[in-house]
Amino acid sequence: MRVRYFAAAAEAAGREEQTIAAELTLGDLRAQLRHEHGAEFSRVLDRCAIRVDGATLADDDAVPATATVDVLPPFAGG
């Protein structure tokens, strides 16, 4: 799957995207990202929306290995 990070999530992850070659549940993906990117990223992730191919999934839903996952922190302004 292609994981894309935006704004503060990209800064905390130290990259704008990465590839994960596996199918995971959304909950397992969150856990893997927290482990891989550390405490600062975990704090940012707590405030982020995660969209999988444009949809919102539950933590126990499968994220296909072919999916595009967007990690989106809250946006300010208008």
C-alpha positions in Angstrom: 0.0 0.0 0.0 1.1 3.6 -0.6 0.9 5.7 2.6 1.0 9.5 2.0 1.7 11.9 4.8 0.5 15.5 4.7 1.6 18.7 6.6 2.5 17.9 10.3 2.2 14.2 9.7 4.9 14.4 7.0 7.1 16.4 9.2 6.7 14.0 12.1 7.3 10.9 9.9 10.3 12.5 8.2 8.9 11.7 4.8 6.0 12.4 2.5 5.2 8.8 1.6 6.2 5.2 2.0 5.2 1.8 0.7 4.1 -1.1 2.8 4.0 -4.4 1.0 1.2 -6.1 3.0 -2.5 -6.1 3.7 -3.2 -5.0 7.2 -6.2 -3.9 9.2 -6.4 -0.2 9.8 -5.6 -0.8 13.5 -2.5 -2.8 12.7 -1.4 -0.2 10.2 -1.7 2.5 12.9 0.3 0.4 15.3 3.0 -0.3 12.7 3.3 3.4 11.9 3.5 4.4 15.6 6.3 1.8 16.1 8.2 2.8 13.0 8.0 6.6 13.4 8.1 7.1 17.2 6.6 9.2 19.9 6.3 12.5 18.1 4.6 10.9 15.1 2.2 9.0 17.5 1.1 12.4 19.1 0.4 13.7 15.6 -1.3 10.6 14.5 -3.8 10.8 17.4 -5.2 14.0 15.7 -5.1 12.8 12.1 -7.8 11.5 9.9 -6.9 8.4 7.9 -8.5 7.9 4.5 -8.2 4.7 2.5 -8.8 5.2 -1.2 -10.9 8.2 -0.1 -13.0 6.4 2.4 -13.0 6.3 6.2 -12.6 2.8 7.6 -12.9 1.2 11.1 -9.8 -0.1 12.9 -10.8 -3.7 12.2 -11.4 -3.1 8.4 -8.8 -4.5 6.0 -6.6 -2.1 4.1 -5.7 -3.8 0.8 -2.0 -4.0 -0.2 -3.1 -2.0 -3.4 -4.7 0.9 -1.4 -3.6 4.5 -1.1 -3.7 5.7 2.5 -3.7 9.4 3.3 -2.7 10.5 6.8 -4.3 14.0 7.2 -3.8 16.2 10.2 -6.5 18.8 11.0 -6.3 21.8 8.8 -6.7 25.4 10.0 -7.9 28.4 8.2 -10.5 29.0 5.7 
